[in-house]
Amino acid sequence: MNQSSPTLSAAPSPAAPSPATLLTMPSLSVRAEPVQQRSTERIANLLDAAADLIDEHGIDGLTTSDVATRSASSVGVVYRYFPNIQSLLLALAARNMKPFRARVAETVSAETSDLDAIIDETIDAYVGLARTEPGFRALRFGDIIDNRFIQANEPDGTISQGFYSILVERFGFTGTDEFAFDLEVLVEISDALLHRAFLRDRNGDERYITKLRGIVRNSLALYAPAS
């Protein structure tokens, strides 16, 4: 095994979904669903403005008036689509998740038998976003947002469940509740280390990223089927 790791959350074994669920995206928390190209572009503009502001000043203190000013819109336009700043942040977090899922899903759908490649691609997908996507280092996938703002019907652990399914179905890992829980713990460790890697270094401290690859490799090796 070589290195790796998702930044997500695992689930119980029996109902683990297929790898295709990696493509499932949580819906954006938008008050008025866009029905025209103009509305879609306006929402993208608002999210871009919020991302730029977060990248420059962090999440604390971000206001709808700041977003309106940066996007050359009015506060009323912001409220038309996002009832509060938390819903805007959740929408931005969902948008952050989209390219991550797409990149990992592309690797998974290739039916590769190289687990190391999937592990590395997952870590590299996160690292790439943190280095290039405005606001991602601060917001990530929305876990920084107070839990009381997360909707009860929002999908939870979809990606980790997808990885669980891949490990069991494609690579012959034995599916147990203990393995599912340990995968969830591994996801939490991965998230913490990746967050730390970018806390003070915009390019990511390679020491933490490299250490994470080793931790994931060693942790999964405990459950890997005998060769």
Secondary structure as GFF3:
##gff-version 3
##sequence-region A 1 227
A	DSSP	three_ten_helix	19	23	.	.	.	ID=ss1
A	DSSP	alpha_helix	37	57	.	.	.	ID=ss2
A	DSSP	alpha_helix	64	70	.	.	.	ID=ss3
A	DSSP	alpha_helix	75	81	.	.	.	ID=ss4
A	DSSP	alpha_helix	85	109	.	.	.	ID=ss5
A	DSSP	alpha_helix	115	132	.	.	.	ID=ss6
A	DSSP	alpha_helix	136	139	.	.	.	ID=ss7
A	DSSP	three_ten_helix	147	149	.	.	.	ID=ss8
A	DSSP	alpha_helix	158	169	.	.	.	ID=ss9
A	DSSP	alpha_helix	177	197	.	.	.	ID=ss10
A	DSSP	alpha_helix	206	221	.	.	.	ID=ss11
###
